[in-house]
Amino acid sequence: MSWSPSTYLAFADERTRPAADLLARAPSENPARVADLGCGPGNSTALLAARWPQAKIEGIDSSPQMIEAAKKSGVAADFTLADLASWTPAAAYDVIFSNATYQWLPDHRVLLPRLMGFVAKGGVFAFQVPNNQYSPSHTLMRDVAAQGPWVEKLANVRGIFVERVQTYFDILAPHAASLDIWASEYLHVLDGEDAVFRWVSGTGLRPFLDALDADERETFTREYKARLNVAYPRRADGKTLFPFSRLFAVAKI
Ligand SMILES: C[S@@+](CC[C@H](N)C(=O)[O-])C[C@H]1O[C@@H](n2cnc3c(N)ncnc32)[C@H](O)[C@@H]1O
């Protein structure tokens, strides 16, 4: 799956805000080793480096484009290309942090305990995932995918993997000394035409568009934009309001 760091960073403030909110709840005073899993272009890693300037910080991501952008970002961290599905670090971390990444990996019942096992005793495992799979931005994407001539091509395109809040409690609690789980809804105020379309183009829409040829992509885009513009109308002041729910978890190990 391809990633465009520049399309992703078009909404850098909005996308980085939940990372800051998550970090504010991470109870670690002086960690020696910190990992940012799914570091993207380094925007979330920059927050970690600012909070813990003495720590050795590592950013891990499976996208060569993202790792290249992260390396150029000037953030004081080591950036490594790796797939979290199989990533196994050489030593334990004091903090494993992840913002807006685990939704791309399946089977959180296996994934999360495995990653928690890489946190040293007394350390912190903190993550945030979008909780918007039932919002119009995503249901309309799936509706268009299920209703056009591309049905078969898109039948196996994966959506995002996010569990219910209660399920995360069940997954994390057996491995955590203490646990803090919460959800927040942000109201993003976006400027310009087709603002929600431009937002999802940087994330959840990519697997769908990647699977289509140029003509199909154009037709899919036209239909999806039309539906989005009904669900998220542009206001008279030119702004589009985009409510966006996110789920947070901080486990002390
Ligand atoms: C939405 S971006 C999040 C970037 C950054 N953490 C932030 O806070 O904005 C999700 C990142 O997860 C990465 N990713 C997706 N699947 C992955 C996997 N299996 N292993 C490692 N990284 C993955 C993508 O390449 C992308 O950079």
The ligand as an ORCA input file, in Angstrom:
! r2SCAN-3c Opt
* xyz 0 1
  C      -1.761      7.364      9.772
  S      -0.026      7.164      9.725
  C       0.480      7.697     11.361
  C       1.746      8.504     11.337
  C       2.149      9.139     12.656
  N       2.337      8.148     13.706
  C       1.162     10.187     13.156
  O       0.954     10.270     14.355
  O       0.612     10.962     12.363
  C       0.071      5.408      9.839
  C       1.477      4.866      9.592
  O       1.457      3.469      9.877
  C       2.347      2.847      8.984
  N       2.018      1.418      8.926
  C       0.904      0.841      8.433
  N       0.990     -0.493      8.531
  C       2.193     -0.765      9.109
  C       2.859     -1.960      9.466
  N       2.318     -3.162      9.239
  N       4.092     -1.867     10.015
  C       4.666     -0.651     10.230
  N       4.072      0.520      9.904
  C       2.858      0.460      9.360
  C       2.123      3.566      7.668
  O       3.183      3.371      6.778
  C       1.945      5.005      8.155
  O       3.151      5.717      8.119
*
